[in-house]
């Protein structure tokens, strides 16, 4: 689509010009603040990313009128991004992670706002959570999480869920779907606490853990008891926790179905009084047929829950599949109002407008050479990124290889024990690892604000999987990049992806960089040696780092 490329070029030119203006404004503001020796807000002085010494930041106690005014403006503009503390010291550059962020005047035209300015998800600034009829304690709890204005999906779904209607919500990745169902559920629970009040089913263990943590954070002013029921953990403590009647159960369908089949009635009887059932990532949960289908487990879980006329059912997804579409077209149940259907930017904007999508043509026999060279380019050397593969064997191989090549890397795939999956994801969130090599288990719902680049080492077979993968960056209005390695046999898949997202992928370019000539000149021998060593480590069942894996011996 040439017209899209032309528009992107014009936007890039205007962005570079506006960046110069904003940086000049930032330097002027900084110099003015240093000359008057007045502190900003207390929250900013406590920031771990502030370059000034802590003692010096604590000297001034009386905030200036200018700082007070700026704080009031921040409330009007809605939530701002949060700088996540990190043990890794970042470089401070004019446009880097440590750059000074400057508050822009409200009357500045939209074209003058640089795309890399950290902002929240697209919100309606004329709408507040109070106007959606949320209780003050919930509004304050969300504000403590820097969520002050509702996004489109939240604005549409929260009032309807509070009215008691079933809901089918579809919105692109990073638009705040978890808050859209968690906030009304918690408000209704606070009005009439009972157990088990809600069951949330989702596709992956990591996403279940993230939803669990978000429920805990939002409900912090209340005494909510929420449990996590996922695979890879001992079933006995989970069965005991279910029998103790928690308020909310966050589960993967397979493990909850295991409990229903194997545990007694004393354990699962609490599930028969559930008021809310949530299917998050409903397109994956309801996918019929094929290997890995979760539909049989979903049916078993729903079999012990109250009938649909006696509970509210909430479905949320980023992509619409035939199964989700069929549920939207179903007639309402007798005596119950029809389900509320909300679609926000699912077809016209399948991916965020702040996402820059690119491709690199590679020789499939030398993909790892291209990858290593690509990661060492000046533009990518400090970025936090996720590398997606189609197979667990590829992810394991790249983990070994990149570690031997000196990269700070970790991995996430189904072959890893659950404890190691959680630990690896925690290392990546804390920036102890710069690179996460993952299969599609990491493509659903994970919200890691630091991710600025997604690399598709393998082209996904399904265009919807591509949307979920690249949705790990450019979340909540931030800017991000996605680069796909395209081999000789991937052209047809790329055309399908371009049709689905509604725009063409641009060819990746960096000034003065030719990947092929660079890896042949600088990295050919090194990568070849480490490739053989990585394959040998995998063959000898060694862990990343050289230790031999502990193998369980089977007797008999």
VEXLO-551620 format. One record per residue (C-alpha): x, y, z; residue number from 1. Coordinates in steps of 0.1 Angstrom, whole numbers, always signed. Each point is the difference from the previous one (the first is absolute). Example, Ala and Ser with C-alpha at 12.3 -4.5 7.8 and 13.67 -1.06 7.14 Angstrom:
<sites>
@xx +123 yy -45 zz +78 n 1 .
@xx +14 yy +34 zz -7 n 2 .
</sites>
This chain:
<sites>
@xx +0 yy +0 zz +0 n 1 .
@xx +21 yy +29 zz -13 n 2 .
@xx -23 yy +26 zz +15 n 3 .
@xx +6 yy -13 zz +36 n 4 .
@xx +38 yy +1 zz -6 n 5 .
@xx -2 yy +36 zz -12 n 6 .
@xx -21 yy +10 zz +30 n 7 .
@xx +25 yy -17 zz +23 n 8 .
@xx +29 yy +19 zz -16 n 9 .
@xx -17 yy +34 zz +5 n 10 .
@xx -8 yy -10 zz +37 n 11 .
@xx +37 yy -9 zz +5 n 12 .
@xx +11 yy +34 zz -13 n 13 .
@xx -24 yy +19 zz +21 n 14 .
@xx +10 yy -21 zz +30 n 15 .
@xx +37 yy +8 zz -4 n 16 .
@xx -7 yy +37 zz -2 n 17 .
@xx -23 yy +0 zz +31 n 18 .
@xx +26 yy -20 zz +19 n 19 .
@xx +25 yy +28 zz -4 n 20 .
@xx -25 yy +25 zz +13 n 21 .
@xx -9 yy -21 zz +30 n 22 .
@xx +36 yy -7 zz +9 n 23 .
@xx +8 yy +38 zz -1 n 24 .
@xx -30 yy +6 zz +22 n 25 .
@xx +12 yy -27 zz +24 n 26 .
@xx +35 yy +15 zz +2 n 27 .
@xx -14 yy +35 zz +7 n 28 .
@xx -23 yy -14 zz +28 n 29 .
@xx +29 yy -19 zz +16 n 30 .
@xx +23 yy +30 zz +0 n 31 .
@xx -27 yy +22 zz +15 n 32 .
@xx -7 yy -25 zz +27 n 33 .
@xx +37 yy -3 zz +10 n 34 .
@xx +4 yy +38 zz +2 n 35 .
@xx -29 yy +4 zz +24 n 36 .
@xx +11 yy -31 zz +20 n 37 .
@xx -36 yy -10 zz +6 n 38 .
@xx -10 yy -37 zz +3 n 39 .
@xx -28 yy -16 zz -20 n 40 .
@xx -26 yy -23 zz +15 n 41 .
@xx +9 yy -24 zz +27 n 42 .
@xx -9 yy -30 zz -22 n 43 .
@xx +25 yy +12 zz -26 n 44 .
@xx +28 yy +5 zz +26 n 45 .
@xx -5 yy -36 zz +11 n 46 .
@xx +3 yy -14 zz -35 n 47 .
@xx +29 yy -25 zz -3 n 48 .
@xx +6 yy +12 zz -35 n 49 .
@xx +8 yy +36 zz +11 n 50 .
@xx +36 yy +8 zz -9 n 51 .
@xx +5 yy +24 zz +30 n 52 .
@xx +13 yy -13 zz +33 n 53 .
@xx -27 yy -10 zz +25 n 54 .
@xx +13 yy +24 zz +27 n 55 .
@xx -1 yy +30 zz -23 n 56 .
@xx -35 yy -9 zz -12 n 57 .
@xx -12 yy +0 zz +36 n 58 .
@xx +13 yy +34 zz +9 n 59 .
@xx -29 yy +21 zz -11 n 60 .
@xx -33 yy -5 zz +18 n 61 .
@xx -23 yy +27 zz -13 n 62 .
@xx -13 yy -7 zz -35 n 63 .
@xx +0 yy +29 zz -24 n 64 .
@xx -32 yy +14 zz -15 n 65 .
@xx +12 yy -12 zz -34 n 66 .
@xx +5 yy -35 zz +12 n 67 .
@xx -35 yy +0 zz +17 n 68 .
@xx -15 yy +12 zz -33 n 69 .
@xx +17 yy -28 zz -19 n 70 .
@xx -13 yy -26 zz +24 n 71 .
@xx -35 yy +13 zz -4 n 72 .
@xx +4 yy -2 zz -38 n 73 .
@xx +12 yy -36 zz +2 n 74 .
@xx -32 yy -10 zz +17 n 75 .
@xx -20 yy +16 zz -28 n 76 .
@xx +20 yy -18 zz -26 n 77 .
@xx -7 yy -35 zz +14 n 78 .
@xx +25 yy -27 zz +8 n 79 .
@xx +36 yy +2 zz -8 n 80 .
@xx +25 yy -28 zz -5 n 81 .
@xx +19 yy -14 zz +30 n 82 .
@xx +37 yy -3 zz -1 n 83 .
@xx +7 yy -36 zz +12 n 84 .
@xx +30 yy -3 zz +24 n 85 .
@xx +28 yy -20 zz -15 n 86 .
@xx +33 yy -14 zz +12 n 87 .
@xx +15 yy +6 zz -34 n 88 .
@xx +14 yy +35 zz -4 n 89 .
@xx -12 yy +15 zz -33 n 90 .
@xx +17 yy +25 zz -22 n 91 .
@xx -13 yy +35 zz +1 n 92 .
@xx -3 yy +16 zz -34 n 93 .
@xx -22 yy +27 zz -15 n 94 .
@xx -25 yy -25 zz -12 n 95 .
@xx +8 yy -30 zz +22 n 96 .
@xx -17 yy -15 zz +30 n 97 .
@xx +16 yy +25 zz +23 n 98 .
@xx -9 yy +31 zz -19 n 99 .
@xx -18 yy +28 zz +17 n 100 .
@xx -37 yy -1 zz -7 n 101 .
@xx -17 yy +33 zz -4 n 102 .
@xx -36 yy +9 zz +7 n 103 .
@xx -15 yy +13 zz -32 n 104 .
@xx -26 yy +29 zz +0 n 105 .
@xx -36 yy -11 zz -6 n 106 .
@xx -4 yy +24 zz -30 n 107 .
@xx +29 yy -16 zz -19 n 108 .
@xx -13 yy -15 zz -33 n 109 .
@xx -1 yy -38 zz -2 n 110 .
@xx +26 yy -1 zz -27 n 111 .
@xx +26 yy +16 zz +23 n 112 .
@xx -3 yy -28 zz +26 n 113 .
@xx +29 yy -25 zz -6 n 114 .
@xx -10 yy -36 zz -4 n 115 .
@xx +26 yy -12 zz +26 n 116 .
@xx -15 yy +21 zz +28 n 117 .
@xx -12 yy -24 zz +27 n 118 .
@xx -38 yy +3 zz +1 n 119 .
@xx -28 yy -23 zz +11 n 120 .
@xx -25 yy -20 zz -21 n 121 .
@xx -23 yy +21 zz -22 n 122 .
@xx -25 yy +15 zz +24 n 123 .
@xx -31 yy +22 zz +0 n 124 .
@xx +12 yy +30 zz +21 n 125 .
@xx -36 yy +11 zz +5 n 126 .
@xx -8 yy -33 zz +18 n 127 .
@xx +11 yy -10 zz +35 n 128 .
@xx -4 yy -32 zz +19 n 129 .
@xx -23 yy +18 zz +24 n 130 .
@xx -24 yy +7 zz -29 n 131 .
@xx +0 yy -38 zz -8 n 132 .
@xx -15 yy -5 zz +35 n 133 .
@xx +30 yy -16 zz +16 n 134 .
@xx +4 yy +3 zz +38 n 135 .
@xx +25 yy +25 zz +14 n 136 .
@xx +22 yy -27 zz +14 n 137 .
@xx +3 yy -16 zz -34 n 138 .
@xx +7 yy +34 zz -17 n 139 .
@xx +27 yy +7 zz +26 n 140 .
@xx +15 yy -35 zz -4 n 141 .
@xx +2 yy +4 zz -38 n 142 .
@xx +15 yy +35 zz +5 n 143 .
@xx +27 yy -15 zz +22 n 144 .
@xx +9 yy -22 zz -30 n 145 .
@xx +2 yy +31 zz -23 n 146 .
@xx -33 yy -9 zz -16 n 147 .
@xx -21 yy +32 zz +2 n 148 .
@xx -20 yy +1 zz -33 n 149 .
@xx -19 yy -29 zz -16 n 150 .
@xx +10 yy -13 zz -34 n 151 .
@xx -26 yy -7 zz -27 n 152 .
@xx -7 yy -36 zz +10 n 153 .
@xx -2 yy +9 zz +37 n 154 .
@xx -24 yy +29 zz -7 n 155 .
@xx -23 yy -22 zz -20 n 156 .
@xx +0 yy -32 zz +20 n 157 .
@xx +2 yy +10 zz +37 n 158 .
@xx -35 yy +16 zz +2 n 159 .
@xx -16 yy -29 zz -18 n 160 .
@xx +16 yy -26 zz +22 n 161 .
@xx -11 yy +19 zz +31 n 162 .
@xx -36 yy -1 zz -15 n 163 .
@xx +2 yy -38 zz +1 n 164 .
@xx +4 yy -7 zz -38 n 165 .
@xx +21 yy -26 zz -16 n 166 .
@xx +28 yy +16 zz -19 n 167 .
@xx +22 yy -8 zz -31 n 168 .
@xx +28 yy +25 zz -2 n 169 .
@xx +26 yy +1 zz -28 n 170 .
@xx +28 yy +26 zz -1 n 171 .
@xx +35 yy +0 zz -12 n 172 .
@xx +29 yy -10 zz +22 n 173 .
@xx +11 yy +24 zz +28 n 174 .
@xx -34 yy +17 zz +3 n 175 .
@xx -8 yy -9 zz +36 n 176 .
@xx -24 yy -30 zz -3 n 177 .
@xx +10 yy -14 zz +34 n 178 .
@xx -12 yy +31 zz +18 n 179 .
@xx -32 yy +0 zz -21 n 180 .
@xx -11 yy -32 zz +17 n 181 .
@xx +19 yy +0 zz +33 n 182 .
@xx -14 yy +34 zz +12 n 183 .
@xx -37 yy -7 zz -3 n 184 .
@xx +4 yy -35 zz +14 n 185 .
@xx +18 yy +13 zz +31 n 186 .
@xx -26 yy +27 zz +5 n 187 .
@xx -28 yy -25 zz -1 n 188 .
@xx +19 yy -23 zz +23 n 189 .
@xx +6 yy +28 zz +26 n 190 .
@xx -37 yy +6 zz +1 n 191 .
@xx -8 yy -36 zz +7 n 192 .
@xx +31 yy -20 zz +10 n 193 .
@xx -4 yy -37 zz -6 n 194 .
@xx +21 yy -30 zz -12 n 195 .
@xx +7 yy -11 zz -26 n 196 .
@xx -11 yy +32 zz -17 n 197 .
@xx +19 yy +0 zz -33 n 198 .
@xx +20 yy -24 zz -22 n 199 .
@xx +24 yy +14 zz -25 n 200 .
@xx +13 yy -25 zz -27 n 201 .
@xx +29 yy +10 zz -22 n 202 .
@xx +22 yy -17 zz -26 n 203 .
@xx +35 yy +0 zz +16 n 204 .
@xx +15 yy -3 zz +34 n 205 .
@xx +20 yy +32 zz -3 n 206 .
@xx -31 yy +20 zz -9 n 207 .
@xx -19 yy -16 zz +29 n 208 .
@xx +27 yy +11 zz +24 n 209 .
@xx -1 yy +35 zz -14 n 210 .
@xx -38 yy +2 zz +4 n 211 .
@xx +4 yy -14 zz +35 n 212 .
@xx +24 yy +28 zz +9 n 213 .
@xx -23 yy +26 zz -15 n 214 .
@xx -30 yy -12 zz +20 n 215 .
@xx +22 yy +2 zz +32 n 216 .
@xx +12 yy +35 zz -9 n 217 .
@xx -35 yy +14 zz -8 n 218 .
@xx -16 yy -16 zz +30 n 219 .
@xx +27 yy +11 zz +25 n 220 .
@xx -23 yy +21 zz +21 n 221 .
@xx -23 yy -30 zz +5 n 222 .
@xx +5 yy -34 zz +15 n 223 .
@xx -4 yy -19 zz -33 n 224 .
@xx +12 yy -36 zz +0 n 225 .
@xx +12 yy -10 zz -35 n 226 .
@xx +17 yy -33 zz -10 n 227 .
@xx +20 yy -11 zz -30 n 228 .
@xx -7 yy -35 zz -15 n 229 .
@xx +23 yy -8 zz -28 n 230 .
@xx +20 yy -30 zz -13 n 231 .
@xx +36 yy -7 zz +10 n 232 .
@xx -7 yy +3 zz +37 n 233 .
@xx -11 yy -26 zz +26 n 234 .
@xx -37 yy -7 zz -1 n 235 .
@xx -4 yy -7 zz +37 n 236 .
@xx +5 yy +35 zz +13 n 237 .
@xx -22 yy +13 zz -28 n 238 .
@xx -28 yy -24 zz +9 n 239 .
@xx +2 yy +11 zz +37 n 240 .
@xx -1 yy +37 zz -11 n 241 .
@xx -31 yy -6 zz -22 n 242 .
@xx -17 yy -18 zz +29 n 243 .
@xx +6 yy +30 zz +23 n 244 .
@xx -24 yy +20 zz -22 n 245 .
@xx +21 yy +29 zz -14 n 246 .
@xx -18 yy +30 zz -15 n 247 .
@xx +16 yy -2 zz -34 n 248 .
@xx +16 yy -29 zz -19 n 249 .
@xx +25 yy +8 zz -28 n 250 .
@xx +7 yy -32 zz -19 n 251 .
@xx +10 yy -17 zz -32 n 252 .
@xx -27 yy -23 zz -14 n 253 .
@xx +21 yy -31 zz +0 n 254 .
@xx +10 yy +1 zz +37 n 255 .
@xx -35 yy +10 zz +12 n 256 .
@xx -15 yy -29 zz -21 n 257 .
@xx +25 yy -23 zz +17 n 258 .
@xx -13 yy +11 zz +34 n 259 .
@xx -36 yy -5 zz -11 n 260 .
@xx +8 yy -35 zz -11 n 261 .
@xx +22 yy -11 zz +29 n 262 .
@xx -11 yy +20 zz +30 n 263 .
@xx -31 yy -8 zz +21 n 264 .
@xx -32 yy +19 zz +2 n 265 .
@xx +12 yy +17 zz +32 n 266 .
@xx +27 yy +17 zz -21 n 267 .
@xx -21 yy +12 zz -30 n 268 .
@xx -34 yy +6 zz +16 n 269 .
@xx +10 yy +37 zz +4 n 270 .
@xx +2 yy +3 zz -38 n 271 .
@xx -37 yy -6 zz -3 n 272 .
@xx -8 yy +34 zz +15 n 273 .
@xx +22 yy +21 zz -23 n 274 .
@xx -15 yy +34 zz -10 n 275 .
@xx +25 yy +9 zz -27 n 276 .
@xx +19 yy -20 zz -26 n 277 .
@xx +27 yy +17 zz -21 n 278 .
@xx +17 yy -14 zz -31 n 279 .
@xx +30 yy +21 zz -7 n 280 .
@xx +17 yy -5 zz -34 n 281 .
@xx -33 yy -17 zz -10 n 282 .
@xx +11 yy -6 zz -36 n 283 .
@xx +27 yy -24 zz +12 n 284 .
@xx -22 yy -16 zz +26 n 285 .
@xx -28 yy -7 zz -24 n 286 .
@xx +21 yy -11 zz -29 n 287 .
@xx -15 yy -33 zz -12 n 288 .
@xx +19 yy -30 zz -13 n 289 .
@xx +37 yy -4 zz -6 n 290 .
@xx +28 yy -8 zz +25 n 291 .
@xx -1 yy +20 zz +32 n 292 .
@xx -37 yy +7 zz -1 n 293 .
@xx -13 yy +12 zz +34 n 294 .
@xx -37 yy -4 zz -9 n 295 .
@xx -5 yy -34 zz +17 n 296 .
@xx +14 yy +14 zz +32 n 297 .
@xx -21 yy +31 zz -3 n 298 .
@xx -31 yy -21 zz -3 n 299 .
@xx +9 yy -20 zz +30 n 300 .
@xx +6 yy +31 zz +21 n 301 .
@xx -33 yy +16 zz -11 n 302 .
@xx -18 yy -33 zz +8 n 303 .
@xx +4 yy +5 zz +37 n 304 .
@xx -7 yy +37 zz +0 n 305 .
@xx -35 yy +15 zz +3 n 306 .
@xx -20 yy +1 zz -33 n 307 .
@xx +5 yy +31 zz -21 n 308 .
@xx -34 yy +14 zz +11 n 309 .
@xx +13 yy +1 zz +36 n 310 .
@xx +33 yy +17 zz -5 n 311 .
@xx +17 yy +27 zz -20 n 312 .
@xx +23 yy -11 zz -28 n 313 .
@xx +28 yy +23 zz -12 n 314 .
@xx +21 yy -6 zz -31 n 315 .
@xx +30 yy +21 zz -10 n 316 .
@xx +23 yy -4 zz -29 n 317 .
@xx +23 yy +20 zz -23 n 318 .
@xx -9 yy -19 zz -32 n 319 .
@xx -34 yy -11 zz -12 n 320 .
@xx -2 yy -36 zz -11 n 321 .
@xx -30 yy -19 zz -15 n 322 .
@xx -7 yy -16 zz +34 n 323 .
@xx -2 yy +35 zz +17 n 324 .
@xx -21 yy +13 zz -29 n 325 .
@xx -24 yy -29 zz +5 n 326 .
@xx -5 yy +10 zz +37 n 327 .
@xx -7 yy +36 zz -10 n 328 .
@xx -28 yy -12 zz -24 n 329 .
@xx -17 yy -23 zz +26 n 330 .
@xx -35 yy +10 zz +10 n 331 .
@xx -5 yy +10 zz +37 n 332 .
@xx -9 yy -26 zz +26 n 333 .
@xx -37 yy +0 zz +12 n 334 .
@xx -4 yy +25 zz +27 n 335 .
@xx +34 yy +16 zz -5 n 336 .
@xx +11 yy +31 zz -18 n 337 .
@xx +20 yy -4 zz -31 n 338 .
@xx +38 yy +1 zz +3 n 339 .
@xx +17 yy +33 zz -3 n 340 .
@xx +25 yy -1 zz -30 n 341 .
@xx +28 yy +26 zz -2 n 342 .
@xx +26 yy +1 zz -27 n 343 .
@xx +26 yy +27 zz +3 n 344 .
@xx +26 yy +4 zz -29 n 345 .
@xx +1 yy -37 zz -7 n 346 .
@xx -2 yy +1 zz -38 n 347 .
@xx +11 yy +34 zz -11 n 348 .
@xx +29 yy +2 zz +25 n 349 .
@xx +10 yy -36 zz +7 n 350 .
@xx +34 yy +13 zz +12 n 351 .
@xx +8 yy +33 zz +17 n 352 .
@xx +8 yy +30 zz -22 n 353 .
@xx +32 yy +5 zz +21 n 354 .
@xx +14 yy -33 zz -11 n 355 .
@xx +26 yy +1 zz -28 n 356 .
@xx -2 yy -33 zz -19 n 357 .
@xx +31 yy -11 zz -20 n 358 .
@xx +15 yy -31 zz -17 n 359 .
@xx +34 yy -13 zz -8 n 360 .
@xx +7 yy -25 zz -28 n 361 .
@xx +23 yy -27 zz +12 n 362 .
@xx +15 yy -32 zz -12 n 363 .
@xx -16 yy -27 zz +22 n 364 .
@xx +33 yy -19 zz +3 n 365 .
@xx +15 yy +31 zz +17 n 366 .
@xx -28 yy +14 zz +21 n 367 .
@xx +19 yy -1 zz +32 n 368 .
@xx +29 yy +19 zz -16 n 369 .
@xx -24 yy +27 zz -10 n 370 .
@xx -16 yy +1 zz +34 n 371 .
@xx +33 yy +4 zz +19 n 372 .
@xx +11 yy +28 zz -23 n 373 .
@xx -34 yy +16 zz +2 n 374 .
@xx +1 yy +0 zz +38 n 375 .
@xx +34 yy +17 zz +0 n 376 .
@xx -10 yy +30 zz -22 n 377 .
@xx +2 yy +34 zz +17 n 378 .
@xx -38 yy +5 zz -1 n 379 .
@xx -7 yy -34 zz +17 n 380 .
@xx +29 yy -4 zz +24 n 381 .
@xx -18 yy +13 zz +31 n 382 .
@xx -36 yy -9 zz -9 n 383 .
@xx -21 yy -24 zz +20 n 384 .
@xx -15 yy -25 zz -24 n 385 .
@xx -19 yy -33 zz -5 n 386 .
@xx +10 yy -25 zz -27 n 387 .
@xx -28 yy -23 zz -10 n 388 .
@xx +5 yy -35 zz -15 n 389 .
@xx -25 yy -25 zz -12 n 390 .
@xx +15 yy -30 zz +18 n 391 .
@xx +13 yy -7 zz +35 n 392 .
@xx +31 yy -16 zz -15 n 393 .
@xx +9 yy +32 zz -18 n 394 .
@xx -6 yy +21 zz +31 n 395 .
@xx +23 yy -23 zz +20 n 396 .
@xx +27 yy +1 zz -26 n 397 .
@xx -1 yy +38 zz -3 n 398 .
@xx +2 yy +2 zz +38 n 399 .
@xx +32 yy -20 zz +1 n 400 .
@xx +15 yy +17 zz -31 n 401 .
@xx -7 yy +36 zz +11 n 402 .
@xx +13 yy -6 zz +35 n 403 .
@xx +33 yy -15 zz -14 n 404 .
@xx +2 yy +31 zz -22 n 405 .
@xx +0 yy +23 zz +30 n 406 .
@xx -36 yy +13 zz +0 n 407 .
@xx -21 yy +4 zz +32 n 408 .
@xx -27 yy -25 zz -10 n 409 .
@xx -27 yy -22 zz +15 n 410 .
@xx -28 yy -21 zz -14 n 411 .
@xx -36 yy -9 zz +4 n 412 .
@xx -16 yy -31 zz -15 n 413 .
@xx -19 yy -31 zz +9 n 414 .
@xx +30 yy -23 zz +6 n 415 .
@xx +11 yy +20 zz +30 n 416 .
@xx -13 yy -10 zz +35 n 417 .
@xx -25 yy +25 zz +14 n 418 .
@xx +23 yy +14 zz +26 n 419 .
@xx +26 yy +7 zz -26 n 420 .
@xx -26 yy +16 zz -23 n 421 .
@xx -10 yy +24 zz +28 n 422 .
@xx +36 yy +7 zz +10 n 423 .
@xx +10 yy +7 zz -36 n 424 .
@xx -29 yy +23 zz -6 n 425 .
@xx +9 yy +18 zz +33 n 426 .
@xx +36 yy +5 zz -12 n 427 .
@xx -12 yy +15 zz -32 n 428 .
@xx -25 yy +23 zz +17 n 429 .
@xx +28 yy +12 zz +24 n 430 .
@xx +23 yy +7 zz -30 n 431 .
@xx +25 yy -25 zz +13 n 432 .
@xx -3 yy -16 zz -35 n 433 .
@xx -3 yy +23 zz -30 n 434 .
@xx -13 yy -27 zz -24 n 435 .
@xx -29 yy -24 zz +4 n 436 .
@xx -1 yy -29 zz -24 n 437 .
@xx -35 yy -15 zz +0 n 438 .
@xx -26 yy -20 zz -18 n 439 .
@xx -36 yy +12 zz -3 n 440 .
@xx -6 yy -7 zz +37 n 441 .
@xx +13 yy +35 zz +5 n 442 .
@xx -21 yy +16 zz -28 n 443 .
@xx -32 yy +2 zz +20 n 444 .
@xx -8 yy +29 zz +23 n 445 .
@xx +34 yy +5 zz +16 n 446 .
@xx +5 yy +36 zz +9 n 447 .
@xx +37 yy +9 zz +3 n 448 .
@xx +3 yy +38 zz -6 n 449 .
@xx +38 yy -1 zz -5 n 450 .
@xx -3 yy -21 zz -33 n 451 .
@xx +8 yy +23 zz -29 n 452 .
@xx +7 yy -26 zz -27 n 453 .
@xx -15 yy -33 zz -11 n 454 .
@xx +19 yy -23 zz -24 n 455 .
@xx -19 yy -27 zz -18 n 456 .
@xx +29 yy -25 zz -6 n 457 .
@xx -26 yy -23 zz -15 n 458 .
@xx -30 yy +13 zz -20 n 459 .
@xx -32 yy -11 zz +18 n 460 .
@xx -23 yy -22 zz -19 n 461 .
@xx -31 yy +19 zz +10 n 462 .
@xx -2 yy +38 zz -6 n 463 .
@xx -19 yy +3 zz +33 n 464 .
@xx +30 yy -15 zz +18 n 465 .
@xx +21 yy +28 zz -15 n 466 .
@xx -24 yy +26 zz +14 n 467 .
@xx +3 yy -15 zz +35 n 468 .
@xx +38 yy -2 zz -3 n 469 .
@xx +7 yy +36 zz -11 n 470 .
@xx -26 yy +11 zz +26 n 471 .
@xx +27 yy -6 zz +27 n 472 .
@xx +14 yy +34 zz -10 n 473 .
@xx -15 yy +34 zz -8 n 474 .
@xx -25 yy -6 zz +28 n 475 .
@xx -21 yy +27 zz +17 n 476 .
@xx +10 yy +26 zz -26 n 477 .
@xx +37 yy -5 zz +2 n 478 .
@xx +22 yy -3 zz -31 n 479 .
@xx +14 yy -33 zz -11 n 480 .
@xx +17 yy -20 zz -28 n 481 .
@xx -7 yy -34 zz -15 n 482 .
@xx +24 yy -17 zz -23 n 483 .
@xx -7 yy -33 zz -18 n 484 .
@xx +26 yy -22 zz -16 n 485 .
@xx -13 yy -11 zz -34 n 486 .
@xx +15 yy -31 zz -17 n 487 .
@xx -5 yy -13 zz -35 n 488 .
@xx -32 yy -19 zz +9 n 489 .
@xx -16 yy +27 zz +22 n 490 .
@xx -12 yy +24 zz -27 n 491 .
@xx -36 yy -13 zz -1 n 492 .
@xx -3 yy +2 zz +38 n 493 .
@xx +12 yy +36 zz +0 n 494 .
@xx -26 yy +9 zz -26 n 495 .
@xx -27 yy -15 zz +22 n 496 .
@xx +13 yy +20 zz +30 n 497 .
@xx +0 yy +32 zz -20 n 498 .
@xx -36 yy -6 zz -11 n 499 .
@xx -10 yy -6 zz +36 n 500 .
@xx +17 yy +30 zz +15 n 501 .
@xx -10 yy +23 zz -29 n 502 .
@xx +34 yy +13 zz -8 n 503 .
@xx +32 yy -11 zz -17 n 504 .
@xx +31 yy -9 zz +20 n 505 .
@xx +30 yy +24 zz -7 n 506 .
@xx +35 yy -13 zz -8 n 507 .
@xx +22 yy +4 zz +31 n 508 .
@xx +28 yy +25 zz -5 n 509 .
@xx +26 yy +16 zz +23 n 510 .
@xx +24 yy +26 zz -13 n 511 .
@xx +34 yy -15 zz -8 n 512 .
@xx -10 yy -35 zz +8 n 513 .
@xx +0 yy -30 zz -23 n 514 .
@xx -7 yy -31 zz +20 n 515 .
@xx +12 yy -25 zz -25 n 516 .
@xx +34 yy +16 zz -6 n 517 .
@xx +4 yy +8 zz +37 n 518 .
@xx -6 yy -36 zz +12 n 519 .
@xx +23 yy -14 zz -27 n 520 .
@xx +27 yy +24 zz +9 n 521 .
@xx -3 yy +1 zz +38 n 522 .
@xx -20 yy -29 zz +14 n 523 .
@xx +1 yy -30 zz -24 n 524 .
@xx +27 yy -20 zz +18 n 525 .
@xx -12 yy +9 zz +35 n 526 .
@xx -37 yy -9 zz -6 n 527 .
@xx +10 yy -32 zz -17 n 528 .
@xx +21 yy -12 zz +29 n 529 .
@xx -26 yy +9 zz +26 n 530 .
@xx -27 yy -16 zz -21 n 531 .
@xx +18 yy -34 zz +2 n 532 .
@xx +5 yy +5 zz +37 n 533 .
@xx -37 yy +8 zz +6 n 534 .
@xx -11 yy -31 zz -20 n 535 .
@xx +25 yy -21 zz +20 n 536 .
@xx -14 yy +13 zz +33 n 537 .
@xx -35 yy -8 zz -10 n 538 .
@xx +10 yy -35 zz -11 n 539 .
@xx +17 yy -6 zz +33 n 540 .
@xx -31 yy +14 zz +19 n 541 .
@xx +20 yy +28 zz +15 n 542 .
@xx -18 yy +31 zz +15 n 543 .
@xx +7 yy +34 zz -14 n 544 .
@xx +33 yy +10 zz +17 n 545 .
@xx +16 yy -35 zz -3 n 546 .
@xx -15 yy -20 zz +30 n 547 .
@xx -12 yy -34 zz -8 n 548 .
@xx -38 yy -4 zz +4 n 549 .
@xx -13 yy -22 zz +28 n 550 .
@xx -17 yy -29 zz -17 n 551 .
@xx -26 yy -21 zz +19 n 552 .
@xx +7 yy -37 zz -2 n 553 .
@xx -29 yy -23 zz -7 n 554 .
@xx +2 yy -33 zz +18 n 555 .
@xx -14 yy -32 zz -15 n 556 .
</sites>
